[in-house]
């Protein structure tokens, strides 16, 4: 690995790649980007998960490509900033890490803005979290979305009695509706109308599910949906998979499935516990959330910088273009989505700094054409790390051999960092130093 060479060219990076070539007779593909909430790869069936059935998501993997090394930030907000901008959140200072905030200087160059420039109709539905909607009802428009249907983050419910802003106005007809169905129906209608108008669409679907019901645990139990008012984590997973299936089925019904690229991923790992308390020996407690994956118990790790908090599913499906049943080990992080979808949309890279590297060549069976991603970067507030497939270095100096210690139980001591370990430590240290300055030595 030559981290040093790749790091210098990436920081800051101005990508000058030629867009992936599709058949000249083909129209621009529609793109549906799904970002589920609080679901690690351990909870998905096609990744070995056995706790929660996910048949619709598994079907996308069976008919498309599954990435084994997809990564996100440990919690929702920095992941969303990274995905929207193609840059790591720390580059925007507090605006990149403060909950409910978005960097003003990124407006005009986001994934939505770029897809508009490519001639796409754009819409977003579900969870926003990049502003308080009551204070900035037009924010989605400024960052590239023609239409939007988003719940008011921390203003009201997202599932039951959902408080929803649609195209700048607060809806007054949702008191008896189930939020996730509202978001899915809105996106389905948008995709149908875009197709009828003869315009390719970019539909961004940051799902409310499966974030726990922190805004919904109020009032009496009312069965608005088949699982009732309060849902366990398993029930939310089932509902998430239902909504994915519903949206995908609509593409078949509209007749655009064969010209639509679907990308499914999530914003961080599985949560460690549920807010839906249960009675254990007379005491109300938050039950732990765990997944059974390949016969091993995997605890939820949202908020942690290890794999339980950051390793997420990544599935891409496009009939006739992405080979069915493909499994790849290329590393992808959240900064890579913007350059990927814009390249597929036919755009050359904008002359602005990006951290992301397009994985479009990998999707189309040409991995040698992708600029190699030797490492990925993870951050949460004042913590950060970089990792390669086999090694991981934290800013506080902790260094792990992931082949021998995948669970990060025992960082290598200074006298253990020799030979191959020493070389990899030096390479990752240079990456992290160029990103954020000198770090602590082990």
C-alpha positions in Angstrom: 0.0 0.0 0.0 1.2 3.5 -0.8 -0.9 5.6 1.6 1.5 8.6 1.4 1.1 9.1 -2.4 -2.7 8.7 -2.3 -3.0 11.0 0.7 -1.2 13.9 -0.8 -3.4 13.7 -3.9 -6.6 13.5 -1.8 -6.1 16.4 0.6 -7.8 18.4 -0.7 -8.8 16.4 -3.7 -10.1 17.8 -6.9 -11.3 14.8 -9.0 -10.8 15.1 -12.7 -12.2 11.7 -13.6 -14.1 11.1 -16.9 -17.6 10.0 -16.2 -18.4 6.2 -16.5 -19.4 5.5 -20.1 -22.8 4.0 -20.6 -24.3 2.9 -23.9 -24.8 6.0 -26.1 -28.4 5.0 -26.9 -29.3 4.9 -23.2 -31.0 7.7 -21.4 -29.6 9.0 -18.0 -30.5 6.5 -15.3 -32.8 7.3 -12.5 -31.1 7.0 -9.1 -32.7 6.1 -5.8 -30.4 6.5 -2.9 -31.7 4.9 0.3 -30.1 5.8 3.7 -31.7 3.8 6.5 -31.3 5.0 10.1 -29.5 3.1 12.9 -28.9 -0.2 11.2 -25.5 -1.9 11.2 -24.6 -4.6 8.6 -25.0 -7.1 11.4 -28.8 -6.6 11.3 -29.2 -7.4 7.6 -29.9 -10.9 6.4 -27.6 -10.9 3.4 -24.7 -9.9 5.7 -25.2 -12.9 7.9 -27.8 -11.3 10.2 -30.2 -13.9 11.7 -32.2 -11.8 14.2 -34.3 -9.7 11.8 -35.8 -10.9 8.5 -35.0 -8.4 5.6 -36.2 -10.1 2.5 -36.6 -7.1 0.3 -33.1 -5.7 1.1 -31.7 -9.2 0.6 -33.3 -9.4 -2.8 -31.5 -6.2 -3.9 -28.2 -7.8 -2.9 -29.0 -11.1 -4.6 -29.9 -9.2 -7.8 -27.0 -6.8 -7.5 -23.7 -6.0 -5.7 -22.9 -6.2 -2.1 -19.9 -4.4 -0.6 -18.3 -6.0 2.4 -16.4 -2.8 3.5 -19.0 0.0 3.7 -18.4 2.6 6.4 -20.2 5.5 8.0 -19.6 7.9 10.8 -20.7 6.6 14.2 -23.8 8.7 14.4 -26.3 10.3 12.1 -25.4 13.9 11.7 -21.8 13.7 10.6 -22.7 10.9 8.2 -25.4 13.1 6.5 -23.0 16.1 6.2 -20.4 13.8 4.6 -22.8 12.2 2.2 -24.3 15.5 1.1 -21.0 17.3 0.6 -18.5 14.6 -0.3 -16.2 16.0 2.4 -15.3 15.0 5.9 -17.3 16.9 8.5 -14.3 18.4 10.4 -13.4 20.4 7.3 -16.5 22.6 8.0 -15.6 23.3 11.6 -18.5 23.3 14.0 -21.0 23.5 11.2 -20.0 20.0 10.1 -20.5 18.4 13.5 -23.2 20.4 15.3 -26.5 18.6 15.4 -29.1 20.4 13.3 -26.6 22.5 11.4 -25.2 22.5 7.9 -22.3 24.5 6.5 -23.4 27.5 4.6 -20.4 27.4 2.3 -21.5 23.9 1.1 -24.8 25.2 -0.2 -24.7 25.1 -4.0 -22.2 22.2 -4.3 -24.1 19.4 -2.5 -25.2 16.1 -4.0 -28.6 17.6 -4.7 -27.2 20.7 -6.3 -25.0 18.6 -8.6 -27.8 16.3 -9.7 -29.9 19.4 -10.6 -27.0 20.6 -12.7 -27.0 17.2 -14.4 -30.6 17.8 -15.5 -32.3 15.6 -12.9 -35.6 16.2 -11.0 -34.6 15.9 -7.3 -36.5 15.1 -4.2 -35.8 14.0 -0.6 -38.2 12.3 1.9 -37.8 11.2 5.4 -35.2 12.5 7.9 -33.3 15.7 7.4 -31.6 16.8 10.6 -29.5 19.3 8.7 -31.5 22.2 10.1 -34.5 22.9 12.4 -37.2 23.0 9.8 -39.3 25.4 11.7 -36.5 27.9 11.4 -35.5 27.3 7.8 -38.4 25.8 5.8 -36.6 26.3 2.5 -33.3 24.8 3.4 -33.7 21.6 1.2 -34.3 23.9 -1.8 -31.0 25.7 -1.3 -29.1 22.4 -1.2 -30.6 21.0 -4.4 -34.0 19.5 -3.9 -37.0 20.5 -6.0 -39.4 18.8 -3.6 -39.2 17.5 -0.1 -41.3 15.7 2.6 -39.4 15.7 5.9 -40.4 15.3 9.5 -39.5 18.2 11.8 -36.5 16.8 13.6 -37.1 17.1 17.4 -40.2 19.2 16.8 -42.7 16.3 16.9 -43.3 12.7 16.0 -41.7 10.9 13.0 -43.8 7.8 13.1 -47.2 8.5 14.8 -48.8 11.9 14.8 -45.8 12.8 12.5 -45.0 16.5 12.2 -44.1 16.8 8.5 -42.9 19.7 6.4 -43.7 19.3 2.7 -42.2 21.8 0.1 -41.9 24.5 2.7 -45.3 24.1 4.5 -46.4 22.2 7.5 -48.9 19.5 6.7 -52.1 19.5 8.6 -53.4 16.0 7.5 -51.0 13.6 9.1 -52.4 13.1 12.6 -53.8 9.7 11.7 -51.0 8.6 9.4 -47.9 6.5 9.8 -44.9 8.6 9.0 -42.8 6.1 7.1 -45.7 5.4 4.7 -46.1 9.2 4.1 -42.5 9.5 3.2 -42.6 6.5 0.9 -45.8 7.5 -0.8 -44.4 11.0 -1.4 -41.3 9.6 -3.0 -43.3 7.2 -5.1 -45.5 9.9 -6.4 -42.5 12.1 -7.2 -40.8 9.3 -9.2 -44.0 8.6 -11.2 -44.5 12.2 -12.0 -40.9 12.7 -13.1 -41.1 9.7 -15.4 -44.3 10.9 -16.9 -42.6 14.3 -17.5 -39.8 12.5 -19.3 -37.1 13.7 -16.8 -34.6 11.4 -15.0 -35.0 11.6 -11.2 -32.7 11.5 -8.2 -34.7 10.4 -5.2 -32.9 10.6 -1.9 -34.6 8.5 0.8 -33.1 9.1 4.2 -35.5 6.9 6.1 -36.9 7.7 9.6 -36.6 3.9 10.4 -35.0 2.5 12.4 -34.1 5.3 14.8 -35.8 4.6 18.1 -39.0 6.4 18.9 -37.6 9.2 21.0 -40.1 11.7 19.7 -43.1 9.4 19.7 -43.2 8.1 23.3 -46.1 10.2 24.3 -49.8 10.0 25.0 -51.8 6.8 24.8 -51.2 3.7 22.7 -52.9 4.0 19.4 -52.6 1.4 16.7 -52.1 3.5 13.6 -49.9 0.8 12.1 -49.8 -3.0 12.3 -47.2 -2.9 15.0 -49.1 -0.4 17.1 -47.8 2.9 18.4 -44.6 1.8 20.0 -42.3 -0.5 18.1 -39.5 -2.7 19.2 -36.2 -2.6 17.2 -37.2 -5.8 15.4 -40.5 -4.3 14.4 -38.8 -1.2 13.1 -36.5 -3.4 11.0 -39.5 -5.2 9.6 -41.2 -1.9 8.8 -38.0 -0.6 7.2 -37.8 -3.6 4.9 -41.5 -3.3 4.0 -40.9 0.4 3.0 -37.9 -0.5 0.9 -40.0 -3.2 -0.8 -42.9 -0.8 -1.4 -40.7 1.8 -3.1 -38.9 -0.8 -5.2 -42.2 -2.4 -6.3 -43.4 1.0 -7.4 -40.5 1.3 -9.8 -41.6 -2.0 -11.4 -45.2 -0.8 -11.6 -44.1 2.5 -13.3 -42.0 0.6 -15.7 -38.7 2.3 -14.8 -37.0 -0.5 -12.8 -34.5 -1.4 -15.6 -33.4 2.2 -15.9 -33.0 2.9 -12.1 -29.9 2.4 -10.0 -30.8 1.7 -6.4 -28.2 2.2 -3.7 -29.0 1.1 -0.2 -26.9 1.9 2.8 -27.3 3.2 6.4 -26.0 6.1 8.5 -24.3 4.2 11.4 -24.3 1.0 13.4 -27.1 -0.6 15.4 -28.1 1.2 18.6 -26.9 -0.4 21.9 -30.3 -0.2 23.6 -34.0 0.5 22.9 -35.9 3.5 24.4 -39.0 1.2 24.6 -38.4 0.2 28.3 -39.5 -3.2 29.6 -40.1 -4.6 33.1 -37.3 -6.7 34.4 -37.8 -7.9 38.0 -40.0 -4.9 38.8 -37.6 -2.4 37.3 -38.2 -0.6 34.0 -35.0 -0.8 31.9 -33.9 -0.2 28.3 -33.3 -3.6 26.7 -30.1 -4.1 24.9 -30.2 -4.4 21.2 -28.1 -7.2 19.8 -27.9 -9.1 16.5 -27.0 -12.7 15.8 -24.7 -12.7 12.8 -23.1 -16.0 11.6 -23.9 -17.6 15.0 -22.1 -14.8 16.9 -23.8 -12.2 19.2 -23.0 -8.7 18.0 -23.9 -5.9 20.4 -25.2 -2.6 19.0 -22.4 -0.1 18.8 -23.9 3.2 17.5 -21.7 6.0 18.8 -18.5 3.9 18.8 -15.7 4.2 16.3 -15.2 0.5 16.0 -17.0 -1.8 13.5 -20.2 -2.1 15.6 -20.7 1.6 15.2 -19.4 2.3 11.7 -19.6 -0.7 9.5 -22.7 -0.5 7.4 -24.4 -2.3 4.5 -23.9 -1.1 1.0 -25.9 -2.7 -1.8 -26.2 -1.5 -5.4 -28.8 -2.9 -7.8 -29.4 -2.0 -11.5 -30.7 -4.8 -13.7 -28.6 -5.3 -16.8 -25.8 -3.1 -15.6 -24.6 -4.4 -12.3 -23.9 -8.2 -12.3 -26.3 -10.0 -10.0 -24.8 -11.8 -6.9 -21.6 -9.8 -7.0 -19.6 -9.4 -3.7 -16.7 -7.0 -3.5 -14.2 -5.9 -0.8 -13.5 -2.4 -2.0 -13.6 0.2 0.8 -16.3 2.9 0.6 -17.1 5.7 3.1 -19.8 8.4 3.1 -17.7 10.9 1.2 -17.8 8.6 -1.9 -21.5 8.8 -2.7 -21.5 12.3 -4.2 -18.8 11.7 -6.7 -20.3 8.3 -7.5 -23.8 9.3 -8.4 -22.7 12.5 -10.2 -20.3 10.5 -12.3 -23.1 8.1 -13.2 -25.3 11.1 -14.0 -22.7 12.1 -16.6 -21.0 15.0 -14.8 -17.4 15.7 -14.7 -16.0 16.5 -11.3 -16.6 20.0 -10.1 -13.6 22.2 -9.5 -14.1 22.1 -5.7 -12.3 20.1 -3.0 -13.8 16.6 -2.3 -12.6 13.8 -0.1 -14.7 11.2 -1.8 -13.6 8.8 -4.5 -16.2 7.5 -7.0 -16.9 3.8 -6.8 -18.9 3.8 -10.1 -16.2 1.8 -11.9 -16.6 -1.0 -9.3 -20.3 -1.1 -9.9 -19.8 -1.7 -13.6 -17.2 -4.4 -13.3 -14.2 -2.1 -13.9 -12.5 -1.8 -10.5 -9.1 -1.1 -12.0 -10.4 2.2 -13.2 -11.2 3.4 -9.7 -8.7 5.5 -7.9 -7.7 3.1 -5.1 -9.2 3.8 -1.7 -6.4 2.7 0.7 -8.1 4.0 3.8 -11.3 5.4 5.2 -11.7 8.2 7.8 -14.1 8.2 10.8 -14.8 11.0 13.3 -17.1 11.8 16.1 -16.7 15.2 17.9 -13.1 15.3 19.1 -12.4 11.6 18.3 -11.1 10.3 15.0 -9.3 7.4 13.3 -8.2 6.1 9.9 -8.3 2.5 8.9 -7.2 0.2 6.1 -8.8 -3.2 5.6 -6.3 -4.7 8.2 -5.0 -1.9 10.4 -6.6 1.0 12.3 -5.0 4.0 14.0 -6.8 6.4 16.4 -5.8 10.0 16.9 -5.1 9.3 20.6 -2.4 6.8 19.4 -4.2 3.5 19.7 -3.2 1.1 16.9 -4.9 -2.2 16.1 -4.1 -5.2 14.0 -7.6 -5.9 12.8 -6.8 -9.3 11.4 -5.9 -10.5 14.9 -8.1 -8.2 16.9 -11.2 -7.3 14.9 -13.1 -6.3 18.1 -10.3 -3.8 19.1 -9.8 -5.3 22.5 -6.1 -4.7 22.9 -4.2 -2.0 21.1 -0.6 -2.8 20.1 2.1 -1.7 22.5 5.1 0.3 21.3 7.3 -2.8 21.4 4.8 -4.7 19.2 4.9 -2.1 16.4 7.7 -3.5 14.2 8.0 -4.9 10.8 4.8 -4.8 8.8 3.0 -3.3 11.7 5.5 -0.4 11.9 5.2 0.2 8.2 1.4 0.4 8.3 1.5 2.5 11.4 3.7 5.0 9.6 1.5 5.1 6.6 -1.7 5.6 8.5 0.0 8.1 10.8 0.9 10.2 7.8 -2.7 10.1 6.6 -4.1 11.2 9.9 -1.4 13.9 10.4 -2.2 15.4 7.0 -5.9 15.3 7.8 -5.7 16.8 11.3 -2.2 17.5 12.4 0.3 15.6 14.6 -1.1 12.8 16.8 -0.1 11.0 19.9 2.4 8.1 19.5 1.6 4.7 21.1 
